[in-house]
Amino acid sequence: MSLWEVVSRIGVPLIIVVGTAFLVVGAFTDPPDSFSWPRGWQWAWTGLWLMAAGEAAFGTDRQWFERAWKGAAALLVAVACAVAIWRHRRWRRRAGPTGGERRRAGPTGGERGRAGPTGGERGR
């Protein structure tokens, strides 16, 4: 087996699995307010995750090692995302409406800074 085959068959998958393990550690240690939903092209990561999970689950023509590392990486990414979302939602519930939400003006409950039919000020 050449060096390139060893690197591509063992080294790269090992780096990917270790990298996703660090992703899980980051999900547990990062502050919950730093979480953000993917925007635009970032949803492509969801497609890559689905492809890896699908190949791990249904890739009958794949070698066992390839299915194993793709499954481990997909599972670790799913755990990291679930933990990050759970921590963020729990943090939002505890923080209450004082965070970055719009303020309510007066007893009528109208939103401050909203443009009316005559124009006016834009939201802050």
Wavefront OBJ file of the C-alpha trace (Angstrom):
o trace
v 0.000 0.000 0.000
v 1.476 3.355 -1.002
v 1.708 6.352 1.273
v -1.049 8.147 -0.645
v -3.444 5.210 -0.182
v -2.721 5.119 3.546
v -3.324 8.862 3.848
v -6.531 8.784 1.810
v -7.979 5.653 3.402
v -6.968 6.170 7.020
v -5.542 9.664 7.555
v -8.317 11.776 6.054
v -11.161 9.848 7.719
v -9.316 10.027 11.037
v -8.931 13.793 10.683
v -12.626 14.157 9.833
v -13.791 12.095 12.833
v -11.430 13.917 15.215
v -12.600 17.246 13.773
v -16.247 16.383 14.369
v -15.350 15.304 17.904
v -13.972 18.810 18.462
v -17.255 20.126 17.053
v -19.109 18.244 19.794
v -16.745 19.624 22.443
v -17.363 23.103 21.056
v -21.124 22.587 21.241
v -20.796 21.847 24.957
v -18.302 24.597 25.799
v -19.239 27.576 23.575
v -21.593 30.143 25.083
v -25.203 29.474 24.018
v -25.652 33.029 22.726
v -23.027 32.422 20.020
v -25.300 29.952 18.211
v -26.678 31.029 14.836
v -28.797 29.251 12.246
v -27.196 28.620 8.859
v -27.887 31.218 6.212
v -27.683 30.996 2.442
v -24.972 28.670 1.170
v -24.293 27.338 4.688
v -27.261 24.979 4.255
v -24.984 23.014 1.907
v -23.420 21.546 5.050
v -26.778 19.906 5.760
v -26.624 18.242 2.349
v -23.122 16.952 3.012
v -24.238 15.617 6.380
v -27.216 13.849 4.776
v -24.976 12.341 2.090
v -22.512 11.009 4.678
v -25.303 9.607 6.835
v -26.974 8.012 3.808
v -23.763 6.408 2.598
v -23.066 5.116 6.090
v -26.541 3.649 6.430
v -27.260 2.446 2.902
v -23.884 2.301 1.143
v -23.870 -1.408 0.401
v -21.055 -1.104 -2.136
v -18.807 0.740 0.358
v -16.116 -0.843 2.508
v -16.944 -1.331 6.179
v -14.278 1.158 7.272
v -15.683 3.884 5.025
v -19.213 3.266 6.252
v -17.984 3.279 9.848
v -16.130 6.602 9.707
v -18.889 8.322 7.759
v -21.440 7.050 10.247
v -19.324 8.187 13.194
v -18.822 11.630 11.667
v -22.531 12.000 10.827
v -23.522 10.915 14.330
v -21.088 13.336 15.969
v -22.340 16.235 13.815
v -25.951 15.375 14.699
v -25.097 15.275 18.414
v -23.235 18.592 18.197
v -26.151 20.280 16.419
v -28.720 18.870 18.834
v -26.706 19.978 21.864
v -26.094 23.455 20.449
v -29.772 23.958 19.602
v -30.916 22.606 22.974
v -28.480 24.827 24.898
v -29.429 27.897 22.829
v -33.163 27.389 23.317
v -32.722 26.786 27.040
v -30.610 29.942 27.274
v -33.244 31.954 25.359
v -35.994 30.768 27.724
v -33.942 31.728 30.774
v -32.838 35.070 29.306
v -36.427 36.133 28.679
v -37.553 38.929 26.362
v -34.798 41.352 27.476
v -32.281 40.062 24.925
v -32.333 41.373 21.356
v -36.092 41.515 20.890
v -37.962 44.702 20.002
v -39.250 46.829 22.827
v -42.925 47.425 23.343
v -44.019 51.040 23.667
v -46.547 51.994 26.306
v -49.700 50.206 27.380
v -50.969 49.730 23.817
v -48.203 47.292 23.026
v -47.267 48.893 19.704
v -43.751 48.333 18.475
v -41.386 51.247 18.689
v -39.541 52.336 15.574
v -41.838 50.704 13.071
v -42.535 52.596 9.871
v -46.170 53.625 9.527
v -48.180 54.513 6.422
v -46.501 57.927 6.305
v -42.956 56.617 6.488
v -41.251 57.480 9.712
v -38.438 55.803 11.492
v -37.160 52.336 10.510
v -36.717 49.511 13.035
v -33.643 49.596 15.209
l 1 2 3 4 5 6 7 8 9 10 11 12 13 14 15 16 17 18 19 20 21 22 23 24 25 26 27 28 29 30 31 32 33 34 35 36 37 38 39 40 41 42 43 44 45 46 47 48 49 50 51 52 53 54 55 56 57 58 59 60 61 62 63 64 65 66 67 68 69 70 71 72 73 74 75 76 77 78 79 80 81 82 83 84 85 86 87 88 89 90 91 92 93 94 95 96 97 98 99 100 101 102 103 104 105 106 107 108 109 110 111 112 113 114 115 116 117 118 119 120 121 122 123 124
